[in-house]
Amino acid sequence: MTQQGDNWWDKLYDDAEPDAAPTASGDTLDDHFDTTPRAVPSPVTAQDPVPQDPMPRDPLPQVPVPYHPVAYDPVAYDPVPQVPATPPLAPPPAPVSGPAPWEAPRDLGPRTFPGPPPPPAAPPVETPTVRVPVLREPDAPEEPQADTGPAHDPDLTVAVSVPRPRTGFVGSRPPTYEAEPTALPVARPGELAELVADTVLDGARYGTCTLRAASVRGDSARYRGEPRRDALLTARFGHDETALVLVAVAAGSRAAEGAHLAAADACQWIAEAVCRSHARLSEDIRSGRRGDLKSGLHRLTDRTYGKLRARAAERDLAPDEYTATLRCLLVPADPECRTRVFFGIGGGGLFRLRDGSWQDLEPLLPEPAAVTGAPVVGFGSPPPVPEATEEGDRFTMDLGITTAPPLIEEPVPPPAEPFRFRASVARAGDTLLLASPGLAEPMRGEPALAHELAARWADAEPPGLAAFLADTQLRVTGYADDRTGVAVWEA
């Protein structure tokens, strides 16, 4: 406000010029105007002088009047942090006591307000729901009915709860390690392409079967920050009914440093070999040529392990330091063919859930004591006695002189792992499980795990990807290795 306006304000409300008529002291309108701050803007300008009232004014009656002062209120004008609105969890607090609206406030100082309501409690975890349409029975006779509302609508949908994936453990006590990943493997420059994820999950549906595959890092590897040594590869070769689905599972040696690389190489190389021969393999499976399948897959597997030995030589490693167990499953996409072919080398498991019971389909291997036949040269047999010399002279008698065996400076390599093969025909309702050693060992050693998986997979519908991952992660005390499982549900 300008200085001229201020002078007008002082002239109008200044106490230097009292009114001609006496005023009674008390709670009057003039007394309230005397307490009003002089910062209220006035619509009157300096160019419009206000004439003085020459007539004396009578005193106003002393009666209470509704009054709301336009005074500076520090509580009302100071900025107060805004609290986001939340649904009240309890009845609102009682209002703060104060003067009635028809009473003049006696104190304009700071007032106490109730604090913000406490934050709402975390909502309980609810089971997700999906909308499922409700249709009429196709065989029900159509009867004329009165329109009573949407209850008779054939497109009516209802909310059906969907259970969340269940994890946990089986056995008498929980495992020592945590259930979720903790430490990541160490990454080095130039080796970032060799990193592997903690978990791999895949699935598909072809013909009459539904495929689920998962590979999870073990509890001990998660705790120590070691990479997952199990490898998983799923691939489809070909089109239409001649297509062939391959699932390869490899497990590297626990003591080898590059075990995860050897497992990945084994899966990749067997997949490349099957890809080049998938047309012939698909035809042999659908035609039931078991002998041709076994011999052909044996050759492909031997070539894969030959590449592993060559890669070990490139890394200046022993053959047993860069190797892995390998297990594969071939599933034809032809819905008319229910033949499932398993082959591989090394430990693991092949199980079938039929009529609520597990069956161990692992191909039986001959015991070492049951091996018959003539001894092989170089493994305990005496050297053969020549019938003649290089010049052609023939020996006429054996003098019985013992000949020393040849000197072998390097240790004898361990015997090669036998090739495993099995072709079986699936039935409707079967569930075939191909497992790495980390899953096959608790399946055989802890009956509670096999019982729990049988109960979870007893339904006609196969589990989703998330539920299958939770099933393969059922933890058992004493079994903390990597787990890889491939399951096939037959419709």
ZAMAR-707061 format. One record per residue: x, y, z of N, C-alpha, C in turn. Coordinates in steps of 0.2 Angstrom, whole numbers, plus 5000, padded with zeros to 4 digits. Example, Ala and Ser with C-alpha at 12.3 -4.5 7.8 and 13.67 -1.06 7.14 Angstrom:
BEGIN
506649725039506249785039506649845039506449895035506849955036506450005039
//
This chain:
BEGIN
500449945000500050005000500450065000500250114996500650174996500650215002501150265003501150305009500450345009500250375004499550405004499050365007499050305004498550255007498550245014499250235017499350225024499050285028499150345025498950405029498150405029497850385024497150375024496950325029497250275029497050225034497150245041497750285043497850315049497350365051497150405046496650455047495950425048495850365045495150345046495050305053495650265055495650225061496050245066496350305066496850335071496450345077496750335083496450345090496550415092496950455088497150525090496550575090496050555086495450595086494850555088494650555095494150515097493450545095492950505095492250515093492050575098491550615095491250665099490850635105490450585103490050545108490450495112490250495118490650445123490450375121490950335121490750255120490850215126490550175127490550125133491050075131491450065136491950015136491649945136491949895133491749825133491849795126491549745125491649705119491149725114491349785111491049815105491349805099490949825094491249815087491849865086491849925089492449965088493049935092492949905097493449875101493849825097493449785093493749735088494049765083493849815080494149855075494849885077494849895083495549925086496049875086495849815087496349755087496549725080496249755075496349725069497049755066497449705063498149735060497949775054498449815053498449875048498749845041498749785040499049755034498449735029497849745031497349725027497249775021497249745015497249795009496549825009496549895007495949925006495749944999495149934997494949944990494950024989494950064994494950134993495650164991495650204986496350234984496450304987497050324986497150394988496750454985496550434978496250484974495550494977495250444980494550454983494550464990494550534992494550544999493850525002493950505009493350475012493150535017492450555016492250615020492150595027492250635031492150625038491450635040491250595045490550595047490450645052490150705051490050755056489650735062489150685061488650675066488950625071488850645077489050595082488750525082489150475084488850405083488650385090488050355091487850325097488250255098488350245105488650185106488250125104488650075102488250015100488049965106487549935105487349885111487849835112488049815118488449765119488149695119488149665113487849605112488349555109488349495110488749455106488549445099489049455094488849445087489349395084489049365079489549315075490049355072490649325074491249365072491849315070492149325065492749285063493349335061493749345065494249405064494749385058494949435054495449425049496049435052496349395056496949405060497449355058498049375058498649325057498649265062498549205059498549145063499149105061499649105065500249065063500048995062499548965065499448895063499048885057498648935055498248935049498648945043499148995043499549015038500248985037500548955042501148925041501048865038501548845033501548785029501548725034501048675033501048615037501148555032501648515033501748455028501048415028500848405021500248365020500348295020499948265024499948185024499548155019499748115015499348085010498748045014498148055010497548025013497647945013497447915019497447845019496847825022496647765021495947735024496047735031495547755035495647755042495647685044496047665049496047595052495647595059495547655061495247665068494747725068494247725072493847785072494247845073494047905069494347965069494447995076494948025078494948055085494448105086494348115092493848165094494048235093493648275090493848345088494148385094494548425093494948465098494448515101494448525107493948565110494148635109493748685108493848755106493248795107493248855105492748905106492148885100491548895102491048885098491048935092490848925086490848975081490549045082490149045087489849115088490249145094490849115096491249155101491849175098492049235101492649265098493249225102493749205098494349175101494749215106494949185111495249225116495949225116496249175112497049175111497149155104497549195101497749185094498449145093498649125098499349085098499249015095499848985095499848915091499348865095499048825091498548775094498848705093498648665097498848595096498348555092498648515086498148475082498348405083497948365082498048285083498548265077499048225079499548205074499248165069499648145063499348105058499248035060498748005057498547935059499147895058499147835061499747785060499647755053500247735051500247705044499847645044499447625039499047565039499547505039499247455042499647385042499647355035500147315034500247285028499647235027499347245021498847205019499047125019498647085021498747015021498846985013499346935013499446915006498846875004498546894998497946864996498046814990497646764989497746724984497446754978497846754972497646784966497046744963496646784960496046754957496046764949495746724946495646734938494846724937494646764932493946754930493846694925493446654927493246594923492546594920492446584914491746584911491346524914490746534915490246474917489746464911489846414908489446394903488846344904488346344900487846294902488046224899487746174902487946104900487646094893488046064888487846054882487246004881487245964886486645914885486045934889486045984892485446014896484946034891484346014892483746034888483646114889483546144883483346214883482646224885482546254891481846264893481746344894481146364891481046434892480946454899481346504901481346534908481346614907481046634913480946704913481646744914481746794911482346834912482346864919482746834923482846854930483446894932483846904927484546944928485146904925485646934927486346904924486446834926486146814931486246744934486146684929485746704924485646654918485946664912486446714912486846734907487346674905487346644899487846594898488546614898488746684898489346714898489546734905489246714910489346734917490046704919490446754922491146734924491146734932491546694935491546694942492346694944492546714949493246724952493446654955493946624952494246564955494946584957495046554964495746574967496246524963496846554962497446514959497946514965498146454967498646444972499346474970499646504974500346524973500846464973501346474969501846414969502146404977502146344978502346324985503046294985503546324989504246304990504246264997504846275000504846245006505446185006505346145011505846085012505446025014505745975013505445905016506045875020505745835025506245805029506145825037506545805041506445815048506645885050507145925047507345985048507546025042507546095043507646135037508446135035508546145029509246145027509646195030510346195030510746245033510746305029510746305023510846365018510146395017510246465015509646495014509346475007508646485007508246465001508346504995508546564995508646614990509346624988509546644982510246664980510546714985511146704986511546754990512146784986512646754985513246774982513246764975513446804971513546794964514246774962514346734957515046714955515446774953516146764953516546814952516646824944516646884942516646904935517346934933517646914928518346934926518246964919518747014917518747044911518946984906518546994900518746944895518346874896518046864901517646804903516946814904516646874902515946884904515446844900515746814894515246774890515246704893515646684898515646624901515146624908514846684909514446684915513746644914513546614919512846574918512446604923511746604922511246624926511146574932510846604937510746564943510146514941509646524937509146484936508946494928508746434926508546434919507846394919507346424915506746394915506446394908506146334906505946334899505346284899504946284893504346234893504146244886503646194884503346184877502846134877502446134872501946084871501946064864501945994863501945964856501645904856501145894851500745834851500345824857500445764860500145744866500445754873501045794872501445794878501645874880501745884886501845954889502545944892503045994890503745994893503846044898504146034903504346074908505146064910505546114910506246104911506446164915506946144920507146194925507846174927508346224928508946204931509146264936509346244942509346294947510046274951510346334953511046324956510846304963511346254965511246224972511346274978511146254984511146304989511946314991512346264991513046274993513346324988513246314981513546354976513246424977512646434979512346504980512746534986512846494991513146524997513946544996514246504992514946514991515146554985514546574981514746614975515046584969514846514969515146474963514546474957514846464951514346464946513946394946513446394942512946334942513346284937513446224939513846174935513346134931512746134932512246104928512146144922512046114916511846154910511246124907510846164904510146144901510046174894509846124890509746154883509146124880508646164878508046134874508046164867507846114862507846144855507346094851507146124846506646094841507046094835507046034831507346024825506746004820506646034814506146014809505546054810505046034806504346064806503846014806503246034808502645994808502745924812502445874809502445804812503145774812503645794808504245764808504745804812504545854816504945894821505145844826505745864829506045824835506245874840506045864846506245904852506745864856507345904857507845874861507945914867508045884873508245914879508845884882509345924883510045894885510145924892510445884896510545904903511245874904511745924906512445904908512645924915513045894918513245914925514045904925514345964927515045964927515345934934515945914934516245884940516345944945516145924951516245974957516945994958517445954957518045974959518446014953518146014947518446054942518246124942518746164940518646244940518146264934518246234928517846254923517346204921517046174927516546124926515946154922515746214923515146244920515246254913515846264911516046274903516046204900516246154903516246084900515546064899515046074904514346054904514046094898514146154897513846194892514146174885514746154885515046124878514746054877514646014881514345954880513545954877513246004880512546014878512546044871512946094870512946124863513146074858513646034859513945984854513445934852513145904858512645854856512045874852511845944854511345974850511545984843512146004841512346014834512345944831512545894834512545824831511845804829511445804834510745784833510345834828510545894828510245934822510445914815511045894814511245874808510945804806510645764811510445704809509645694811509345754812508645744815508145714811508245724804507745694800507745614800508345584800508445514801508245494808508445524813508245504820507445504820507145554818506445564818506045504815506345484809506045434805506145364809506745354812506845294816506445284822506345344825505845344831505145324829504945354824504245344822504145274819504645244816504645184813504845124818505045144824505245094829505845054828506345084825507045054824507445064830507345024835507745024841508445014840508644964836509344954835509745014832509445034826509745094823509845154827509345164831509345224836509845214841509945154844510445154849511145154846511345124840511945134837512145204835511645234832511745304829511845354835511445354840511545394846512145384850512345324850513045304853513545334849513545334843514145374839514145444840513545474840513445544841513745564848513545524853513845544860514545534860514845484857515645474857515945534854515645554848515945614845515945674850515445684854515345744858515945734864516045674866516545664871517245674868517345654862517945664859518145744858517645784857517745854857517945884864517645854869517745874876518545854877518745794875519445784876519945834873519745844867520145894863520145964866519545984869519546054872519946044878519945994882520345984888521145994886521345964880522045964878522146044876521746074873521846144872521946194878521646174884521646204890522246174895522646134892523146094896522846064902522346034901521945994907521945924905521845884911521745814910521045794907520945744904520245734901519745724907519945704913519445704918519345764921519745814920519645884923519245924918519045904912518545944908518145894905517645874909517145824906516445844910515945804908515345814912514845754910514445744915513945684913513445714908513145674904512645704899512045654898511445684898510845644898510345684893510045644889509645684884509045644883508545684880507845654879507645674873507345634868507145644862506345634862505945684860505245684860505045704853504645654849504445674843503845714843503745764839503145814839502545774836502645714833502045684830501545664835500945684835500445664840500345584840500445554835500245484834500845444837501445474838501945434841502145454848502045404852502245414860502845384862503345364857503945344859504445394862504745384868505145434871505845394871506345434869507045404869507445434873507845404878508345424882508945394881509545434881510245414880510645464883511245434885511745474888512345434891512745474895513345444899513345484905513445444911513545464917512945464922513045484928512545484933511945524932511445514936510845554935510245504937509645524934509045474935508545484930508145434928507645434924507045394928506545434929505945414933505345424929504845384931504145384928503645384933503145434933502645434938502045404934501745344936501245314933500745284939500145304938499645284943499845304950500145364951500245384958500945354961501345314957501945284960502445304955503045314958503645324954504045254952504245254946504645194944505345224941505845184943506545204942506645164935506745204930506845174923507545184921508045194926508745194924508945134921509245134915509545074912510045034917509944974918510344934922511044924919511544924922512244914920512544854923512944814920513144754922513644764928513644724933514144734939514844714936515344744939516044724937516144654938515844614943516044544944515644504940515144534936514744494932515044494925515544524923515844534917516244464915516044434910516344374908516744374901517144334900517544334893518244334894518644324889519344324890519644394892520144394896520544454898520744494892520744554893520944604888521744624889522044624883522844634884522944704887523344704892523544764895523144774901522744734903522344744909522344674913522944654915523044594919523144524915523144524909523244464906523944454904524244394904524944384902525044394895525644414893525744434886525744364882525444374876525444314871526144284869526144224869526844194867526844184859527344214856527344214848527444144846527144124840527244054838527844054834528144104831528744104827529144164828529744164826530144224826530044264820530344324819530244364813530544334807531044294808531344264803530944204800530444184804530044124802530144064806530644064810530843994814530243994819529943934820529443914824529743884831529343904837529543884843529243814844529643764846529443694847529243684854529443724859529243704866529243774870528843774875528843824880529243814886529743844887530243834893529943864899529343894899529043914906529343974909529744014905530044074908529544134908529544164914529044214915529344274912528944314908529144374905528844434908529244484910528944544914528444574909527944604912527444644909527844714906527544744901527844804899527744864904528244904904528344954909527845014907527345034911526945094910527045144915527345204912527545254916526945294919526445314914525845354916525345304919524845334923524345294926523845274921523545214922523045184918522445224918522245254912521645294912521045254915520545284918519945254921519545224915519145174916518745144911518245194909518045194903517545244900516845224903516445274904515745264906515345234901514945184903514545154898514045194895513845184889513245214886512645194888512145234890511545214892510945234887510545194886509945204881509345164883508845194882508145164884507645204879507245164876506645184872506045154875505545194877504945174880504345204877503745174878503145204875502745224881502545294880502145324886501445314885501045314891500345304891500045374893499445374892499045434894499045444902499245504905499345504912500045494915500445474911501145464913501545534914502045534918502445594919503145564919503545584914504245564914504745614916505145594921505645644924506345624922506745674919507445664918507845714923508245684927508545724932509345714932509645774934510345774935510545744941511145724943511345694949511045734955511045804955510845844961510145834962509645814958508945794959508845724959509245684956509145604956509345584963509845604966510045584973509545594978509245654979508745654984508045614982507945614976507345574974507445494976508045474976508145404978508245394986508545454989508745444996508245475001507845514998507345545003506645535000506245485003505645465001505145515001505245565006504745625007504745665001505345674997505345714991504945684986505045614984504645584979503945584981503745574987503045574989502745644988503045694989502845764988502745784981503245764977503145774970502545734967502545674969501945634966501245664968501245694974500645724976500445784972501045824971500945884967500745874960501045824957500945814950500445754948499945744953499445694952498845724948498845794947498245824944498345804936497745814933497845794926498145854922498145914924498445974921499145974924499645984919500345994921500446064925500946074929501046134932501246184927501146254929501446304925502246314926502546354923503246364923503446384931503146434933503246454940503146394945502646364945502446304949502946244948503146234942503646184941504346204944504546264944505146284947505146284954504546294957504546284964504546214966504246174962504346104964505046074963505446094959506046064958506546094963506346154967506746184972506546154979506146104980505946074986506646054989506846084995507446074998507446015003508045975003508145925007508745925011508745915017509345925021509945875019510545895018511045855015511145855008510745885004510745884997510745954994511345984993511446054991511746064985511746014980512046024973511546054969511846074963511346094958510846044956510246074954509646034952509446054945509345994941509046004934508545954933507945974931507445924930507045934924506945884920506545894914505945844915505345864914504745824915504245834909503945774907503545774901502845744904502345784903501645754905501345734898501045674899500645644893499945654894499645684889498945704889498545634888
//
